[in-house]
């Protein structure tokens, strides 16, 4: 239930920025990416996802690229 609430809340939050002008969304992109990756990794850990370590590394690469924008 908590995970579903967090996802729903994140989607609502993101949809607010989808209606904003593109440049207004950019400061929030990094925060959203971090939130999404944190929640996804917590879920993957909960279900004992076998390749979580590799997936975390991929998240780190993507998050680094987002910070460069």
CORNOR-V39596 format. One line per field, one symbol per residue. psi: psi as a letter, one per 30 degrees, with the letter a starting at -180 (. if undefined). A space follows every 10 residues. Layout:
psi = ???
This chain:
psi = eeeeeeeeee eeeefefffl kefffeffee eeeeeeeeee eeeeeeghkf heeeeeeeee eeeeeeff.
